[in-house]
């Protein structure tokens, strides 16, 4: 359960990073 939860958290964090990173680059540009 802990591993599954950690994996889900990692997936959510990675997805959020991908969404935020491009947006941040666009905002900065």
N, CA, C and O atoms as a Maestro MAE file, in Angstrom:
{
 s_m_m2io_version
 :::
 2.0.0
}

f_m_ct {
 s_m_title
 :::
 protein
 m_atom[116] {
  # First column is atom index #
  i_m_mmod_type
  r_m_x_coord
  r_m_y_coord
  r_m_z_coord
  i_m_residue_number
  s_m_chain_name
  s_m_pdb_residue_name
  s_m_pdb_atom_name
  i_m_atomic_number
  :::
  1 25 0.851 -1.201 0.000 1 A "UNK " " N  " 7
  2 3 0.000 0.000 0.000 1 A "UNK " " CA " 6
  3 2 0.891 1.256 0.000 1 A "UNK " " C  " 6
  4 15 0.656 2.198 -0.757 1 A "UNK " " O  " 8
  5 25 1.888 1.246 0.843 2 A "UNK " " N  " 7
  6 3 2.779 2.417 0.916 2 A "UNK " " CA " 6
  7 2 3.458 2.639 -0.435 2 A "UNK " " C  " 6
  8 15 3.555 3.767 -0.918 2 A "UNK " " O  " 8
  9 25 3.928 1.535 -1.038 3 A "UNK " " N  " 7
  10 3 4.623 1.664 -2.319 3 A "UNK " " CA " 6
  11 2 3.668 2.210 -3.379 3 A "UNK " " C  " 6
  12 15 4.026 3.092 -4.159 3 A "UNK " " O  " 8
  13 25 2.450 1.672 -3.394 4 A "UNK " " N  " 7
  14 3 1.465 2.120 -4.384 4 A "UNK " " CA " 6
  15 2 1.165 3.602 -4.186 4 A "UNK " " C  " 6
  16 15 1.052 4.360 -5.150 4 A "UNK " " O  " 8
  17 25 1.039 4.001 -2.929 5 A "UNK " " N  " 7
  18 3 0.733 5.395 -2.628 5 A "UNK " " CA " 6
  19 2 1.900 6.291 -3.059 5 A "UNK " " C  " 6
  20 15 1.700 7.363 -3.630 5 A "UNK " " O  " 8
  21 25 3.128 5.826 -2.770 6 A "UNK " " N  " 7
  22 3 4.307 6.610 -3.136 6 A "UNK " " CA " 6
  23 2 4.390 6.743 -4.655 6 A "UNK " " C  " 6
  24 15 4.703 7.810 -5.184 6 A "UNK " " O  " 8
  25 25 4.107 5.644 -5.342 7 A "UNK " " N  " 7
  26 3 4.159 5.661 -6.797 7 A "UNK " " CA " 6
  27 2 3.135 6.646 -7.343 7 A "UNK " " C  " 6
  28 15 3.418 7.400 -8.274 7 A "UNK " " O  " 8
  29 25 1.944 6.632 -6.754 8 A "UNK " " N  " 7
  30 3 0.895 7.549 -7.197 8 A "UNK " " CA " 6
  31 2 1.311 8.990 -6.946 8 A "UNK " " C  " 6
  32 15 1.043 9.878 -7.756 8 A "UNK " " O  " 8
  33 25 1.972 9.212 -5.810 9 A "UNK " " N  " 7
  34 3 2.414 10.570 -5.471 9 A "UNK " " CA " 6
  35 2 3.473 11.025 -6.464 9 A "UNK " " C  " 6
  36 15 3.464 12.166 -6.926 9 A "UNK " " O  " 8
  37 25 4.390 10.109 -6.784 10 A "UNK " " N  " 7
  38 3 5.454 10.436 -7.722 10 A "UNK " " CA " 6
  39 2 4.860 10.760 -9.091 10 A "UNK " " C  " 6
  40 15 5.297 11.699 -9.757 10 A "UNK " " O  " 8
  41 25 3.860 9.976 -9.506 11 A "UNK " " N  " 7
  42 3 3.214 10.195 -10.794 11 A "UNK " " CA " 6
  43 2 2.509 11.548 -10.805 11 A "UNK " " C  " 6
  44 15 2.585 12.287 -11.787 11 A "UNK " " O  " 8
  45 25 1.826 11.864 -9.715 12 A "UNK " " N  " 7
  46 3 1.112 13.140 -9.627 12 A "UNK " " CA " 6
  47 2 2.098 14.296 -9.653 12 A "UNK " " C  " 6
  48 15 1.869 15.304 -10.322 12 A "UNK " " O  " 8
  49 25 3.202 14.147 -8.917 13 A "UNK " " N  " 7
  50 3 4.207 15.204 -8.865 13 A "UNK " " CA " 6
  51 2 4.825 15.417 -10.245 13 A "UNK " " C  " 6
  52 15 5.018 16.553 -10.676 13 A "UNK " " O  " 8
  53 25 5.134 14.318 -10.933 14 A "UNK " " N  " 7
  54 3 5.740 14.416 -12.260 14 A "UNK " " CA " 6
  55 2 4.777 15.072 -13.234 14 A "UNK " " C  " 6
  56 15 5.175 15.926 -14.027 14 A "UNK " " O  " 8
  57 25 3.516 14.678 -13.179 15 A "UNK " " N  " 7
  58 3 2.511 15.253 -14.070 15 A "UNK " " CA " 6
  59 2 2.352 16.741 -13.787 15 A "UNK " " C  " 6
  60 15 2.271 17.553 -14.709 15 A "UNK " " O  " 8
  61 25 2.308 17.088 -12.508 16 A "UNK " " N  " 7
  62 3 2.164 18.497 -12.134 16 A "UNK " " CA " 6
  63 2 3.379 19.283 -12.612 16 A "UNK " " C  " 6
  64 15 3.247 20.408 -13.093 16 A "UNK " " O  " 8
  65 25 4.563 18.687 -12.478 17 A "UNK " " N  " 7
  66 3 5.787 19.366 -12.905 17 A "UNK " " CA " 6
  67 2 5.749 19.625 -14.406 17 A "UNK " " C  " 6
  68 15 6.139 20.702 -14.858 17 A "UNK " " O  " 8
  69 25 5.284 18.654 -15.178 18 A "UNK " " N  " 7
  70 3 5.214 18.812 -16.634 18 A "UNK " " CA " 6
  71 2 4.234 19.918 -17.006 18 A "UNK " " C  " 6
  72 15 4.467 20.671 -17.950 18 A "UNK " " O  " 8
  73 25 3.139 20.011 -16.261 19 A "UNK " " N  " 7
  74 3 2.130 21.029 -16.566 19 A "UNK " " CA " 6
  75 2 2.595 22.413 -16.119 19 A "UNK " " C  " 6
  76 15 2.387 23.403 -16.820 19 A "UNK " " O  " 8
  77 25 3.222 22.469 -14.950 20 A "UNK " " N  " 7
  78 3 3.677 23.755 -14.409 20 A "UNK " " CA " 6
  79 2 4.921 24.258 -15.141 20 A "UNK " " C  " 6
  80 15 5.041 25.455 -15.400 20 A "UNK " " O  " 8
  81 25 5.834 23.369 -15.471 21 A "UNK " " N  " 7
  82 3 7.083 23.780 -16.115 21 A "UNK " " CA " 6
  83 2 6.828 24.541 -17.412 21 A "UNK " " C  " 6
  84 15 7.327 25.655 -17.564 21 A "UNK " " O  " 8
  85 25 6.064 23.975 -18.357 22 A "UNK " " N  " 7
  86 3 5.784 24.684 -19.615 22 A "UNK " " CA " 6
  87 2 5.095 26.016 -19.348 22 A "UNK " " C  " 6
  88 15 5.412 27.019 -19.987 22 A "UNK " " O  " 8
  89 25 4.161 26.029 -18.413 23 A "UNK " " N  " 7
  90 3 3.421 27.254 -18.113 23 A "UNK " " CA " 6
  91 2 4.384 28.304 -17.571 23 A "UNK " " C  " 6
  92 15 4.283 29.486 -17.903 23 A "UNK " " O  " 8
  93 25 5.324 27.856 -16.727 24 A "UNK " " N  " 7
  94 3 6.289 28.780 -16.139 24 A "UNK " " CA " 6
  95 2 7.182 29.358 -17.233 24 A "UNK " " C  " 6
  96 15 7.480 30.552 -17.233 24 A "UNK " " O  " 8
  97 25 7.606 28.510 -18.161 25 A "UNK " " N  " 7
  98 3 8.465 28.969 -19.255 25 A "UNK " " CA " 6
  99 2 7.731 29.996 -20.098 25 A "UNK " " C  " 6
  100 15 8.309 31.013 -20.481 25 A "UNK " " O  " 8
  101 25 6.459 29.737 -20.391 26 A "UNK " " N  " 7
  102 3 5.671 30.656 -21.213 26 A "UNK " " CA " 6
  103 2 5.494 31.980 -20.484 26 A "UNK " " C  " 6
  104 15 5.584 33.050 -21.087 26 A "UNK " " O  " 8
  105 25 5.240 31.898 -19.179 27 A "UNK " " N  " 7
  106 3 5.025 33.110 -18.397 27 A "UNK " " CA " 6
  107 2 6.312 33.930 -18.335 27 A "UNK " " C  " 6
  108 15 6.280 35.159 -18.395 27 A "UNK " " O  " 8
  109 25 7.443 33.236 -18.214 28 A "UNK " " N  " 7
  110 3 8.733 33.928 -18.124 28 A "UNK " " CA " 6
  111 2 9.093 34.558 -19.462 28 A "UNK " " C  " 6
  112 15 9.601 35.679 -19.507 28 A "UNK " " O  " 8
  113 25 8.836 33.852 -20.533 29 A "UNK " " N  " 7
  114 3 9.198 34.362 -21.863 29 A "UNK " " CA " 6
  115 2 8.429 35.632 -22.167 29 A "UNK " " C  " 6
  116 15 8.596 36.213 -23.240 29 A "UNK " " O  " 8
  :::
 }
 m_bond[115] {
  # First column is bond index #
  i_m_from
  i_m_to
  i_m_order
  :::
  1 1 2 1
  2 2 3 1
  3 3 4 2
  4 3 5 1
  5 5 6 1
  6 6 7 1
  7 7 8 2
  8 7 9 1
  9 9 10 1
  10 10 11 1
  11 11 12 2
  12 11 13 1
  13 13 14 1
  14 14 15 1
  15 15 16 2
  16 15 17 1
  17 17 18 1
  18 18 19 1
  19 19 20 2
  20 19 21 1
  21 21 22 1
  22 22 23 1
  23 23 24 2
  24 23 25 1
  25 25 26 1
  26 26 27 1
  27 27 28 2
  28 27 29 1
  29 29 30 1
  30 30 31 1
  31 31 32 2
  32 31 33 1
  33 33 34 1
  34 34 35 1
  35 35 36 2
  36 35 37 1
  37 37 38 1
  38 38 39 1
  39 39 40 2
  40 39 41 1
  41 41 42 1
  42 42 43 1
  43 43 44 2
  44 43 45 1
  45 45 46 1
  46 46 47 1
  47 47 48 2
  48 47 49 1
  49 49 50 1
  50 50 51 1
  51 51 52 2
  52 51 53 1
  53 53 54 1
  54 54 55 1
  55 55 56 2
  56 55 57 1
  57 57 58 1
  58 58 59 1
  59 59 60 2
  60 59 61 1
  61 61 62 1
  62 62 63 1
  63 63 64 2
  64 63 65 1
  65 65 66 1
  66 66 67 1
  67 67 68 2
  68 67 69 1
  69 69 70 1
  70 70 71 1
  71 71 72 2
  72 71 73 1
  73 73 74 1
  74 74 75 1
  75 75 76 2
  76 75 77 1
  77 77 78 1
  78 78 79 1
  79 79 80 2
  80 79 81 1
  81 81 82 1
  82 82 83 1
  83 83 84 2
  84 83 85 1
  85 85 86 1
  86 86 87 1
  87 87 88 2
  88 87 89 1
  89 89 90 1
  90 90 91 1
  91 91 92 2
  92 91 93 1
  93 93 94 1
  94 94 95 1
  95 95 96 2
  96 95 97 1
  97 97 98 1
  98 98 99 1
  99 99 100 2
  100 99 101 1
  101 101 102 1
  102 102 103 1
  103 103 104 2
  104 103 105 1
  105 105 106 1
  106 106 107 1
  107 107 108 2
  108 107 109 1
  109 109 110 1
  110 110 111 1
  111 111 112 2
  112 111 113 1
  113 113 114 1
  114 114 115 1
  115 115 116 2
  :::
 }
}
